Amino acid sequence: MNATDFYVSINGNDNAGNGTAVNPWRTLRHAVTRVAPSQGHRIILSAGTFVESGRVDLPEGVSLIGAGKGVTTITANSGFYRSYYSGFDHNLFLLKLSGGDQILKGFTLDGANKNIY
């Protein structure tokens, strides 16, 4: 088992990218579906704001590393927000962690003062 770094960049491409430093993916939500769990892999986010279209399920044993607090931001697009409180809803989580053995650092989560969790 060899841990690998996978890359996501605001200039990446989910269709043509392969997660390498020279050919990164565009969205975190796409990346988490491509990285195998429980192998010590890391997803490295570039500087910039990543606007996700739904919940991001970070697999067990996969770490998420940004370029720095205030340098890398993860937020949700406006269609993901609710203007009312409808009770606890798993679908409103922006980032869901599965299992353990994960490191989260170097980024800011921005809920934009909306009802996301």
Secondary structure by P-SEA (a helix, b strand, c coil): cbbbbbbbccccccccccccccbbbccaaaaaaccccccbbbbbbccbbbbbccbbbbcccbbbbccccccbbbbbccccccccccccccccccccccccccccccbbbbccccccc
